[in-house]
């Protein structure tokens, strides 16, 4: 529930024996939206349901059951699983770094493969979101922060300008069906199976938008889970970060089982996503996340993280 913006309600359904039909759902989820978001979300879910992703052996998606325009409500079926990959990551490293990475490896690879199938589904609906628009959004957010914290004025511009320059030399990828908020929280786990949820931002964009957001969040959540056991020295932290780079590579390997990826272009998306995350730490006053996100950016840019 987000006051004035969104509300989600899960319903468990029961039927009288006389009325019950074999294909009726055991439950449903109703989500209330603001503005035009509900209609766009339903159209995206409908297009995905009518695509090959509906019968994927890799990932499940919920069936869109109805859009109620007078209430701006999307009604959808349930998918198996009541625990997200984000929640799974929180406890995965209790027995150490390597056991945790091994525990997550299969689910992360499957998530990458499922994302590639989503990108290749042919569900061509929703607004287009370009690299240029995302770059402009980061530049605009940096400008707003400059006004609030004058000491940071211009700090982000060299990176943004360099990414803009580099992007001109690396061909953009095609626009594909894109989740747009694809993070471990949007992956539900049911045993070894997974499902994708929350298509509220469904659009057409480069694959790098989803790939970078998942990778940066996976790195951040995993490192945060390890830090709960206490502060790490420099050597421990670098060892953990190297292992997490491997986990991000596993996700990418799963994706590449289905579709190719431009590594040069993905580095740019990783850096741009990290820049947005860093700005959000300042804008939302969440400085406890700042160090990890700076480290991820430095690793993507090829410079050694500061001690």
GUZA-810367 format. One record per atom (N, C-alpha, C): residue number from 1; residue in one letter; x, y, z. Coordinates in steps of 0.05 Angstrom, whole numbers. Layout:
// GUZA-810367
> num_residu_east_north_up
> NUM_a_X_Y_Z
...
***
This chain:
// GUZA-810367
> num_residu_east_north_up
> 1_x_17_-24_0
> 1_x_0_0_0
> 1_x_18_25_0
> 2_x_13_43_-20
> 2_x_27_69_-20
> 2_x_6_90_-22
> 3_x_3_105_-1
> 3_x_-19_123_1
> 3_x_-22_142_-23
> 4_x_-46_142_-34
> 4_x_-51_160_-57
> 4_x_-41_150_-83
> 5_x_-26_128_-83
> 5_x_-14_118_-108
> 5_x_-21_90_-116
> 6_x_-20_71_-96
> 6_x_-23_43_-104
> 6_x_-31_27_-80
> 7_x_-48_7_-86
> 7_x_-56_-12_-65
> 7_x_-58_-40_-78
> 8_x_-48_-60_-64
> 8_x_-49_-88_-74
> 8_x_-63_-105_-54
> 9_x_-83_-121_-63
> 9_x_-98_-139_-46
> 9_x_-98_-166_-58
> 10_x_-91_-186_-41
> 10_x_-92_-214_-50
> 10_x_-118_-227_-39
> 11_x_-132_-241_-57
> 11_x_-157_-255_-50
> 11_x_-153_-285_-53
> 12_x_-160_-300_-32
> 12_x_-163_-329_-34
> 12_x_-192_-335_-40
> 13_x_-197_-350_-61
> 13_x_-224_-354_-71
> 13_x_-235_-382_-65
> 14_x_-260_-382_-58
> 14_x_-274_-408_-53
> 14_x_-299_-409_-69
> 15_x_-307_-433_-77
> 15_x_-331_-436_-94
> 15_x_-349_-458_-83
> 16_x_-374_-456_-88
> 16_x_-392_-478_-81
> 16_x_-386_-501_-101
> 17_x_-391_-525_-92
> 17_x_-386_-548_-108
> 17_x_-401_-547_-134
> 18_x_-425_-537_-133
> 18_x_-442_-537_-157
> 18_x_-432_-517_-178
> 19_x_-420_-495_-169
> 19_x_-411_-474_-187
> 19_x_-383_-478_-198
> 20_x_-367_-494_-184
> 20_x_-338_-496_-190
> 20_x_-332_-505_-218
> 21_x_-315_-490_-233
> 21_x_-306_-498_-259
> 21_x_-277_-505_-258
> 22_x_-267_-524_-274
> 22_x_-239_-534_-272
> 22_x_-218_-512_-275
> 23_x_-224_-492_-291
> 23_x_-203_-472_-297
> 23_x_-206_-447_-280
> 24_x_-223_-447_-260
> 24_x_-226_-424_-242
> 24_x_-202_-422_-223
> 25_x_-192_-397_-218
> 25_x_-168_-394_-202
> 25_x_-173_-399_-172
> 26_x_-152_-407_-158
> 26_x_-153_-410_-129
> 26_x_-151_-384_-115
> 27_x_-142_-364_-129
> 27_x_-140_-337_-117
> 27_x_-134_-316_-138
> 28_x_-133_-292_-130
> 28_x_-128_-270_-148
> 28_x_-115_-247_-133
> 29_x_-102_-229_-149
> 29_x_-90_-205_-138
> 29_x_-103_-181_-152
> 30_x_-112_-162_-137
> 30_x_-123_-137_-149
> 30_x_-104_-114_-141
> 31_x_-96_-99_-161
> 31_x_-78_-76_-157
> 31_x_-91_-51_-167
> 32_x_-92_-31_-150
> 32_x_-103_-5_-156
> 32_x_-80_14_-165
> 33_x_-84_28_-187
> 33_x_-63_46_-197
> 33_x_-73_74_-199
> 34_x_-55_93_-204
> 34_x_-62_120_-209
> 34_x_-57_127_-238
> 35_x_-71_147_-248
> 35_x_-67_155_-275
> 35_x_-72_133_-296
> 36_x_-55_133_-316
> 36_x_-58_113_-338
> 36_x_-42_88_-334
> 37_x_-30_86_-310
> 37_x_-12_63_-305
> 37_x_-26_36_-306
> 38_x_-50_35_-296
> 38_x_-65_10_-295
> 38_x_-70_-1_-323
> 39_x_-79_16_-341
> 39_x_-85_7_-368
> 39_x_-59_-2_-382
> 40_x_-37_13_-379
> 40_x_-12_6_-391
> 40_x_-2_-21_-380
> 41_x_-4_-25_-354
> 41_x_5_-49_-341
> 41_x_-11_-73_-352
> 42_x_-37_-70_-353
> 42_x_-54_-92_-363
> 42_x_-47_-99_-392
> 43_x_-43_-79_-409
> 43_x_-36_-84_-436
> 43_x_-10_-99_-439
> 44_x_10_-92_-422
> 44_x_35_-106_-422
> 44_x_32_-135_-413
> 45_x_18_-139_-392
> 45_x_13_-167_-381
> 45_x_-2_-184_-402
> 46_x_-21_-171_-415
> 46_x_-37_-185_-435
> 46_x_-19_-194_-458
> 47_x_-2_-176_-467
> 47_x_16_-182_-489
> 47_x_35_-205_-481
> 48_x_45_-204_-457
> 48_x_63_-226_-448
> 48_x_49_-252_-446
> 49_x_23_-251_-436
> 49_x_8_-276_-433
> 49_x_2_-288_-461
> 50_x_-1_-271_-481
> 50_x_-6_-281_-508
> 50_x_19_-288_-523
> 51_x_42_-287_-510
> 51_x_68_-292_-522
> 51_x_78_-320_-514
> 52_x_100_-329_-525
> 52_x_112_-355_-517
> 52_x_120_-356_-488
> 53_x_123_-333_-474
> 53_x_130_-333_-446
> 53_x_110_-347_-429
> 54_x_85_-347_-438
> 54_x_63_-361_-423
> 54_x_69_-390_-418
> 55_x_82_-403_-437
> 55_x_87_-432_-434
> 55_x_117_-438_-429
> 56_x_132_-418_-419
> 56_x_160_-421_-414
> 56_x_165_-443_-393
> 57_x_186_-459_-398
> 57_x_194_-478_-378
> 57_x_214_-467_-358
> 58_x_220_-441_-361
> 58_x_240_-428_-343
> 58_x_227_-411_-322
> 59_x_206_-396_-329
> 59_x_194_-376_-311
> 59_x_164_-376_-314
> 60_x_150_-370_-292
> 60_x_121_-367_-293
> 60_x_114_-338_-292
> 61_x_91_-331_-305
> 61_x_80_-304_-302
> 61_x_51_-307_-296
> 62_x_39_-287_-283
> 62_x_11_-287_-275
> 62_x_-7_-282_-299
> 63_x_-30_-295_-299
> 63_x_-50_-290_-320
> 63_x_-65_-264_-314
> 64_x_-65_-245_-333
> 64_x_-82_-221_-329
> 64_x_-111_-228_-333
> 65_x_-128_-224_-312
> 65_x_-156_-232_-313
> 65_x_-174_-210_-322
> 66_x_-169_-185_-314
> 66_x_-187_-163_-321
> 66_x_-174_-137_-315
> 67_x_-183_-116_-330
> 67_x_-177_-88_-323
> 67_x_-204_-74_-319
> 68_x_-207_-62_-296
> 68_x_-232_-48_-289
> 68_x_-226_-18_-291
> 69_x_-232_-6_-314
> 69_x_-224_23_-318
> 69_x_-237_42_-299
> 70_x_-262_36_-290
> 70_x_-275_55_-272
> 70_x_-262_56_-244
> 71_x_-248_35_-237
> 71_x_-233_34_-212
> 71_x_-203_36_-216
> 72_x_-194_34_-241
> 72_x_-165_33_-247
> 72_x_-152_10_-233
> 73_x_-165_-13_-235
> 73_x_-156_-38_-221
> 73_x_-148_-59_-242
> 74_x_-125_-71_-238
> 74_x_-117_-95_-253
> 74_x_-121_-119_-235
> 75_x_-135_-139_-246
> 75_x_-139_-165_-232
> 75_x_-123_-186_-246
> 76_x_-107_-201_-231
> 76_x_-90_-221_-243
> 76_x_-91_-247_-226
> 77_x_-83_-269_-238
> 77_x_-82_-294_-224
> 77_x_-57_-296_-207
> 78_x_-55_-317_-192
> 78_x_-32_-322_-174
> 78_x_-11_-338_-188
> 79_x_14_-335_-179
> 79_x_36_-352_-188
> 79_x_47_-366_-163
> 80_x_58_-390_-166
> 80_x_69_-404_-143
> 80_x_92_-388_-130
> 81_x_94_-391_-103
> 81_x_116_-378_-89
> 81_x_106_-355_-71
> 82_x_116_-354_-47
> 82_x_109_-333_-29
> 82_x_134_-320_-16
> 83_x_157_-325_-29
> 83_x_182_-313_-19
> 83_x_198_-303_-43
> 84_x_208_-279_-41
> 84_x_223_-267_-64
> 84_x_252_-275_-62
> 85_x_266_-272_-85
> 85_x_295_-276_-86
> 85_x_309_-256_-67
> 86_x_298_-232_-65
> 86_x_309_-213_-46
> 86_x_309_-223_-18
> 87_x_287_-235_-9
> 87_x_286_-246_18
> 87_x_305_-270_21
> 88_x_307_-286_-1
> 88_x_325_-309_0
> 88_x_354_-300_3
> 89_x_361_-278_-10
> 89_x_389_-269_-8
> 89_x_396_-261_20
> 90_x_377_-250_35
> 90_x_382_-240_62
> 90_x_393_-262_80
> 91_x_385_-286_76
> 91_x_394_-308_94
> 91_x_414_-327_80
> 92_x_420_-322_55
> 92_x_436_-341_40
> 92_x_465_-344_49
> 93_x_476_-323_62
> 93_x_504_-323_68
> 93_x_510_-329_98
> 94_x_490_-341_111
> 94_x_493_-347_140
> 94_x_516_-366_144
> 95_x_521_-384_125
> 95_x_542_-404_128
> 95_x_568_-397_114
> 96_x_569_-372_104
> 96_x_594_-363_92
> 96_x_590_-354_63
> 97_x_611_-342_52
> 97_x_609_-330_26
> 97_x_605_-350_4
> 98_x_622_-371_3
> 98_x_621_-390_-19
> 98_x_595_-407_-18
> 99_x_587_-417_6
> 99_x_562_-432_7
> 99_x_538_-415_-2
> 100_x_539_-389_6
> 100_x_517_-371_-2
> 100_x_515_-367_-32
> 101_x_539_-362_-44
> 101_x_539_-358_-73
> 101_x_530_-383_-88
> 102_x_538_-407_-78
> 102_x_530_-432_-90
> 102_x_500_-436_-87
> 103_x_489_-428_-64
> 103_x_460_-431_-59
> 103_x_444_-414_-79
> 104_x_454_-390_-85
> 104_x_440_-372_-102
> 104_x_445_-376_-131
> 105_x_466_-390_-138
> 105_x_475_-392_-166
> 105_x_453_-402_-185
> 106_x_440_-424_-178
> 106_x_419_-435_-195
> 106_x_396_-416_-200
> 107_x_387_-404_-179
> 107_x_364_-385_-181
> 107_x_372_-361_-197
> 108_x_396_-351_-193
> 108_x_405_-327_-207
> 108_x_408_-333_-237
> 109_x_420_-356_-244
> 109_x_422_-364_-272
> 109_x_395_-367_-285
> 110_x_377_-380_-271
> 110_x_349_-383_-281
> 110_x_336_-356_-285
> 111_x_341_-338_-267
> 111_x_329_-311_-270
> 111_x_340_-297_-295
> 112_x_366_-301_-301
> 112_x_377_-289_-325
> 112_x_365_-301_-350
> 113_x_362_-328_-350
> 113_x_350_-341_-373
> 113_x_321_-332_-377
> 114_x_306_-330_-355
> 114_x_279_-321_-357
> 114_x_276_-293_-368
> 115_x_295_-276_-359
> 115_x_294_-248_-369
> 115_x_299_-248_-399
> 116_x_318_-264_-409
> 116_x_323_-265_-438
> 116_x_298_-274_-453
> 117_x_284_-293_-442
> 117_x_259_-302_-454
> 117_x_238_-280_-454
> 118_x_237_-265_-433
> 118_x_218_-242_-433
> 118_x_226_-222_-454
> 119_x_252_-215_-456
> 119_x_261_-196_-476
> 119_x_256_-206_-505
> 120_x_256_-232_-508
> 120_x_251_-243_-535
> 120_x_222_-252_-540
> 121_x_204_-244_-522
> 121_x_176_-253_-524
> 121_x_161_-241_-547
> 122_x_170_-218_-557
> 122_x_155_-205_-578
> 122_x_131_-189_-568
> 123_x_129_-185_-542
> 123_x_106_-170_-530
> 123_x_111_-140_-535
> 124_x_105_-130_-558
> 124_x_112_-103_-566
> 124_x_90_-83_-559
> 125_x_89_-76_-534
> 125_x_70_-56_-524
> 125_x_83_-39_-503
> 126_x_71_-17_-495
> 126_x_83_0_-475
> 126_x_100_22_-487
> 127_x_106_43_-471
> 127_x_122_65_-481
> 127_x_150_58_-486
> 128_x_164_73_-503
> 128_x_192_69_-508
> 128_x_208_85_-488
> 129_x_230_73_-478
> 129_x_248_86_-458
> 129_x_276_84_-470
> 130_x_288_106_-476
> 130_x_314_106_-490
> 130_x_337_111_-470
> 131_x_361_104_-479
> 131_x_385_109_-464
> 131_x_387_140_-459
> 132_x_381_156_-479
> 132_x_383_185_-476
> 132_x_364_195_-455
> 133_x_340_184_-454
> 133_x_321_193_-433
> 133_x_331_186_-405
> 134_x_342_162_-402
> 134_x_353_154_-376
> 134_x_377_171_-368
> 135_x_394_178_-387
> 135_x_417_195_-382
> 135_x_407_223_-374
> 136_x_387_233_-388
> 136_x_376_259_-381
> 136_x_364_259_-353
> 137_x_351_237_-345
> 137_x_338_235_-319
> 137_x_359_236_-297
> 138_x_382_223_-301
> 138_x_404_224_-282
> 138_x_415_252_-280
> 139_x_419_265_-303
> 139_x_429_292_-303
> 139_x_410_311_-289
> 140_x_384_308_-293
> 140_x_364_324_-280
> 140_x_364_320_-250
> 141_x_366_295_-242
> 141_x_366_289_-213
> 141_x_391_301_-200
> 142_x_414_299_-214
> 142_x_439_311_-204
> 142_x_436_341_-201
> 143_x_422_354_-220
> 143_x_418_383_-218
> 143_x_401_390_-194
> 144_x_380_374_-189
> 144_x_363_380_-166
> 144_x_379_377_-140
> 145_x_396_357_-139
> 145_x_412_353_-115
> 145_x_432_375_-111
> 146_x_443_385_-133
> 146_x_462_408_-132
> 146_x_449_432_-118
> 147_x_423_436_-123
> 147_x_409_458_-111
> 147_x_406_455_-81
> 148_x_402_430_-72
> 148_x_398_424_-44
> 148_x_424_422_-28
> 149_x_445_412_-42
> 149_x_471_408_-29
> 149_x_492_421_-47
> 150_x_497_447_-44
> 150_x_515_461_-62
> 150_x_543_449_-63
> 151_x_552_436_-41
> 151_x_578_424_-40
> 151_x_582_402_-61
> 152_x_559_391_-71
> 152_x_561_370_-91
> 152_x_557_380_-119
> 153_x_555_406_-122
> 153_x_549_418_-149
> 153_x_569_409_-170
> 154_x_559_397_-191
> 154_x_576_388_-213
> 154_x_590_362_-209
> 155_x_587_349_-186
> 155_x_603_325_-180
> 155_x_596_302_-198
> 156_x_571_300_-208
> 156_x_563_277_-224
> 156_x_568_283_-254
> 157_x_571_308_-261
> 157_x_571_315_-290
> 157_x_595_302_-305
> 158_x_619_300_-295
> 158_x_641_287_-310
> 158_x_634_259_-318
> 159_x_622_244_-299
> 159_x_614_216_-305
> 159_x_592_215_-326
> 160_x_572_232_-323
> 160_x_550_232_-342
> 160_x_560_240_-370
> 161_x_577_260_-371
> 161_x_588_269_-397
> 161_x_604_247_-410
> 162_x_620_233_-394
> 162_x_636_211_-405
> 162_x_619_188_-415
> 163_x_598_182_-400
> 163_x_580_160_-409
> 163_x_566_169_-435
> 164_x_559_194_-437
> 164_x_547_204_-462
> 164_x_566_202_-485
> 165_x_591_208_-481
> 165_x_611_206_-502
> 165_x_616_177_-510
> 166_x_619_160_-490
> 166_x_624_131_-496
> 166_x_600_118_-511
> 167_x_576_126_-503
> 167_x_552_114_-515
> 167_x_551_120_-545
> 168_x_562_143_-553
> 168_x_562_150_-582
> 168_x_579_131_-598
> 169_x_598_118_-585
> 169_x_617_100_-599
> 169_x_608_71_-597
> 170_x_588_65_-581
> 170_x_579_37_-577
> 170_x_550_35_-587
> 171_x_545_20_-608
> 171_x_518_19_-619
> 171_x_497_11_-599
> 172_x_475_25_-599
> 172_x_453_18_-581
> 172_x_440_-9_-590
> 173_x_430_-23_-570
> 173_x_416_-48_-576
> 173_x_387_-42_-584
> 174_x_374_-62_-595
> 174_x_346_-58_-603
> 174_x_328_-55_-579
> 175_x_305_-42_-582
> 175_x_286_-40_-560
> 175_x_271_-67_-558
> 176_x_269_-77_-534
> 176_x_256_-103_-529
> 176_x_235_-100_-507
> 177_x_217_-119_-504
> 177_x_198_-118_-482
> 177_x_214_-118_-455
> 178_x_209_-99_-439
> 178_x_226_-93_-416
> 178_x_210_-91_-390
> 179_x_219_-104_-369
> 179_x_205_-103_-343
> 179_x_207_-75_-331
> 180_x_230_-64_-332
> 180_x_237_-36_-323
> 180_x_243_-34_-294
> 181_x_232_-51_-277
> 181_x_239_-50_-248
> 181_x_249_-78_-239
> 182_x_264_-91_-257
> 182_x_272_-119_-252
> 182_x_294_-122_-232
> 183_x_286_-129_-208
> 183_x_305_-133_-185
> 183_x_299_-160_-172
> 184_x_316_-170_-154
> 184_x_310_-195_-140
> 184_x_282_-195_-126
> 185_x_272_-172_-118
> 185_x_246_-170_-105
> 185_x_224_-178_-124
> 186_x_229_-177_-150
> 186_x_208_-183_-170
> 186_x_210_-212_-180
> 187_x_226_-228_-166
> 187_x_229_-257_-173
> 187_x_218_-273_-149
> 188_x_196_-287_-153
> 188_x_185_-304_-132
> 188_x_197_-332_-135
> 189_x_202_-345_-112
> 189_x_214_-372_-112
> 189_x_194_-392_-102
> 190_x_193_-415_-116
> 190_x_177_-437_-107
> 190_x_193_-462_-112
> 191_x_208_-471_-91
> 191_x_227_-493_-95
> 191_x_250_-483_-114
> 192_x_254_-498_-136
> 192_x_274_-489_-155
> 192_x_261_-473_-178
> 193_x_235_-468_-176
> 193_x_221_-454_-197
> 193_x_220_-424_-190
> 194_x_216_-407_-211
> 194_x_214_-379_-206
> 194_x_191_-367_-222
> 195_x_182_-344_-213
> 195_x_161_-329_-227
> 195_x_168_-300_-226
> 196_x_161_-285_-247
> 196_x_166_-256_-248
> 196_x_140_-242_-242
> 197_x_142_-221_-226
> 197_x_118_-205_-218
> 197_x_123_-176_-222
> 198_x_102_-160_-218
> 198_x_103_-130_-217
> 198_x_112_-118_-244
> 199_x_95_-120_-264
> 199_x_101_-109_-290
> 199_x_90_-80_-293
> 200_x_91_-65_-271
> 200_x_79_-39_-270
> 200_x_93_-19_-289
> 201_x_118_-23_-294
> 201_x_133_-5_-311
> 201_x_138_-15_-339
> 202_x_123_-36_-347
> 202_x_129_-49_-373
> 202_x_132_-30_-396
> 203_x_153_-33_-411
> 203_x_159_-14_-433
> 203_x_176_-28_-454
> 204_x_186_-13_-473
> 204_x_204_-22_-493
> 204_x_231_-7_-489
> 205_x_252_-21_-485
> 205_x_278_-9_-479
> 205_x_300_-28_-487
> 206_x_325_-18_-485
> 206_x_348_-36_-489
> 206_x_349_-57_-467
> 207_x_359_-80_-473
> 207_x_361_-101_-453
> 207_x_377_-93_-429
> 208_x_397_-75_-434
> 208_x_414_-66_-412
> 208_x_400_-53_-389
> 209_x_377_-41_-394
> 209_x_362_-28_-372
> 209_x_355_-49_-350
> 210_x_343_-72_-358
> 210_x_336_-93_-339
> 210_x_361_-107_-328
> 211_x_380_-113_-346
> 211_x_404_-128_-338
> 211_x_420_-113_-317
> 212_x_424_-87_-321
> 212_x_440_-71_-303
> 212_x_426_-68_-276
> 213_x_400_-63_-277
> 213_x_385_-59_-251
> 213_x_386_-84_-234
> 214_x_383_-107_-246
> 214_x_384_-132_-231
> 214_x_412_-137_-220
> 215_x_433_-133_-236
> 215_x_460_-138_-228
> 215_x_469_-119_-205
> 216_x_463_-93_-208
> 216_x_471_-74_-187
> 216_x_456_-81_-161
> 217_x_431_-88_-163
> 217_x_416_-94_-138
> 217_x_425_-120_-126
> 218_x_430_-140_-143
> 218_x_440_-166_-133
> 218_x_466_-162_-117
> 219_x_484_-147_-128
> 219_x_510_-141_-115
> 219_x_505_-127_-88
> 220_x_488_-106_-89
> 220_x_483_-90_-65
> 220_x_470_-107_-43
> 221_x_449_-122_-50
> 221_x_435_-138_-30
> 221_x_453_-159_-17
> 222_x_469_-172_-34
> 222_x_486_-193_-24
> 222_x_508_-183_-6
> 223_x_520_-160_-13
> 223_x_541_-149_4
> 223_x_529_-139_30
> 224_x_504_-128_28
> 224_x_491_-119_52
> 224_x_485_-142_71
> 225_x_477_-165_60
> 225_x_472_-189_76
> 225_x_497_-198_90
> 226_x_520_-196_77
> 226_x_545_-205_89
> 226_x_555_-185_111
> 227_x_549_-160_107
> 227_x_558_-140_126
> 227_x_542_-141_152
> 228_x_520_-155_153
> 228_x_504_-156_177
> 228_x_519_-171_200
> 229_x_538_-187_192
> 229_x_553_-202_212
> 229_x_576_-186_223
> 230_x_579_-161_215
> 230_x_600_-144_225
> 230_x_617_-132_203
> 231_x_632_-111_210
> 231_x_648_-97_191
> 231_x_670_-116_180
> 232_x_676_-112_154
> 232_x_697_-128_141
> 232_x_722_-111_137
> 233_x_745_-123_138
> 233_x_769_-108_132
> 233_x_772_-107_101
> 234_x_792_-93_91
> 234_x_794_-88_63
> 234_x_797_-114_47
> 235_x_813_-133_57
> 235_x_818_-158_43
> 235_x_792_-174_42
> 236_x_777_-176_64
> 236_x_752_-191_64
> 236_x_732_-179_45
> 237_x_731_-153_45
> 237_x_711_-140_28
> 237_x_717_-145_-2
> 238_x_742_-143_-9
> 238_x_750_-147_-37
> 238_x_745_-176_-45
> 239_x_749_-194_-27
> 239_x_743_-223_-33
> 239_x_713_-226_-37
> 240_x_697_-214_-20
> 240_x_668_-216_-24
> 240_x_659_-203_-50
> 241_x_670_-180_-56
> 241_x_662_-167_-81
> 241_x_670_-183_-106
> 242_x_693_-196_-105
> 242_x_701_-213_-127
> 242_x_682_-236_-130
> 243_x_673_-248_-108
> 243_x_654_-270_-109
> 243_x_627_-260_-120
> 244_x_619_-236_-113
> 244_x_594_-226_-122
> 244_x_595_-218_-152
> 245_x_619_-209_-161
> 245_x_622_-205_-189
> 245_x_617_-231_-204
> 246_x_626_-253_-193
> 246_x_621_-280_-205
> 246_x_591_-286_-205
> 247_x_577_-279_-184
> 247_x_548_-284_-183
> 247_x_533_-267_-205
> 248_x_542_-242_-208
> 248_x_531_-226_-229
> 248_x_537_-238_-257
> 249_x_561_-249_-260
> 249_x_568_-262_-285
> 249_x_551_-287_-290
> 250_x_544_-301_-268
> 250_x_526_-324_-271
> 250_x_499_-316_-281
> 251_x_488_-294_-271
> 251_x_463_-283_-281
> 251_x_465_-277_-311
> 252_x_487_-265_-319
> 252_x_491_-258_-347
> 252_x_494_-283_-364
> 253_x_507_-303_-353
> 253_x_511_-328_-368
> 253_x_484_-341_-373
> 254_x_466_-340_-354
> 254_x_439_-351_-358
> 254_x_425_-336_-380
> 255_x_428_-310_-381
> 255_x_415_-294_-402
> 255_x_426_-302_-429
> 256_x_453_-305_-430
> 256_x_466_-311_-456
> 256_x_461_-339_-466
> 257_x_448_-356_-449
> 257_x_439_-382_-459
> 257_x_417_-379_-480
> 258_x_404_-356_-479
> 258_x_381_-351_-496
> 258_x_386_-328_-516
> 259_x_400_-307_-507
> 259_x_404_-284_-525
> 259_x_431_-272_-521
> 260_x_442_-260_-542
> 260_x_469_-247_-539
> 260_x_467_-220_-524
> 261_x_490_-211_-514
> 261_x_491_-186_-499
> 261_x_516_-171_-508
> 262_x_514_-145_-513
> 262_x_537_-129_-518
> 262_x_550_-121_-491
> 263_x_573_-133_-486
> 263_x_586_-127_-460
> 263_x_594_-98_-458
> 264_x_603_-86_-480
> 264_x_611_-58_-479
> 264_x_587_-40_-472
> 265_x_564_-46_-484
> 265_x_540_-30_-478
> 265_x_531_-35_-450
> 266_x_533_-60_-440
> 266_x_524_-66_-413
> 266_x_540_-51_-392
> 267_x_566_-48_-397
> 267_x_582_-33_-378
> 267_x_571_-4_-375
> 268_x_562_7_-397
> 268_x_551_35_-396
> 268_x_525_35_-380
> 269_x_508_15_-384
> 269_x_483_13_-369
> 269_x_489_8_-339
> 270_x_508_-9_-333
> 270_x_516_-13_-305
> 270_x_524_13_-292
> 271_x_540_28_-306
> 271_x_550_54_-294
> 271_x_528_74_-291
> 272_x_510_76_-311
> 272_x_488_95_-309
> 272_x_469_87_-287
> 273_x_463_61_-284
> 273_x_445_52_-262
> 273_x_458_58_-235
> 274_x_484_53_-233
> 274_x_498_58_-208
> 274_x_498_88_-201
> 275_x_501_105_-222
> 275_x_500_134_-217
> 275_x_473_142_-206
> 276_x_451_131_-217
> 276_x_425_137_-207
> 276_x_422_127_-178
> 277_x_432_103_-172
> 277_x_431_93_-145
> 277_x_445_111_-125
> 278_x_468_121_-133
> 278_x_484_138_-116
> 278_x_469_164_-111
> 279_x_457_176_-132
> 279_x_441_200_-128
> 279_x_418_195_-109
> 280_x_405_171_-112
> 280_x_383_165_-94
> 280_x_391_163_-65
> 281_x_416_154_-60
> 281_x_425_153_-32
> 281_x_425_181_-20
> 282_x_433_200_-36
> 282_x_434_228_-26
> 282_x_405_240_-25
> 283_x_390_236_-46
> 283_x_363_248_-47
> 283_x_344_237_-27
> 284_x_347_211_-20
> 284_x_329_198_-1
> 284_x_341_195_26
> 285_x_365_207_30
> 285_x_380_207_55
> 285_x_383_178_65
> 286_x_395_161_48
> 286_x_400_133_55
> 286_x_430_128_52
> 287_x_445_142_68
> 287_x_474_142_65
> 287_x_486_115_73
> 288_x_471_98_87
> 288_x_481_71_94
> 288_x_486_54_70
> 289_x_474_61_47
> 289_x_478_45_22
> 289_x_499_57_4
> 290_x_508_81_10
> 290_x_525_96_-9
> 290_x_551_82_-14
> 291_x_565_72_6
> 291_x_591_60_2
> 291_x_590_36_-16
> 292_x_570_18_-12
> 292_x_568_-6_-29
> 292_x_563_2_-58
> 293_x_547_22_-63
> 293_x_540_29_-90
> 293_x_563_44_-104
> 294_x_579_58_-89
> 294_x_603_70_-100
> 294_x_623_48_-108
> 295_x_625_28_-91
> 295_x_643_6_-98
> 295_x_635_-9_-123
> 296_x_609_-13_-126
> 296_x_600_-27_-151
> 296_x_606_-10_-175
> 297_x_602_16_-174
> 297_x_608_34_-196
> 297_x_638_33_-202
> 298_x_654_35_-182
> 298_x_683_34_-187
> 298_x_692_8_-200
> 299_x_680_-14_-192
> 299_x_687_-40_-204
> 299_x_679_-40_-233
> 300_x_656_-29_-239
> 300_x_646_-30_-267
> 300_x_664_-12_-285
> 301_x_674_10_-273
> 301_x_691_28_-288
> 301_x_720_19_-290
> 302_x_726_-3_-275
> 302_x_753_-14_-277
> 302_x_773_-2_-259
> 303_x_764_16_-240
> 303_x_783_28_-221
> 303_x_780_13_-194
> 304_x_802_9_-180
> 304_x_801_-6_-154
> 304_x_785_10_-134
> 305_x_766_-2_-119
> 305_x_752_12_-98
> 305_x_771_23_-77
> 306_x_764_46_-66
> 306_x_780_58_-45
> 306_x_779_41_-21
> 307_x_800_41_-5
> 307_x_801_26_20
> 307_x_782_37_40
***
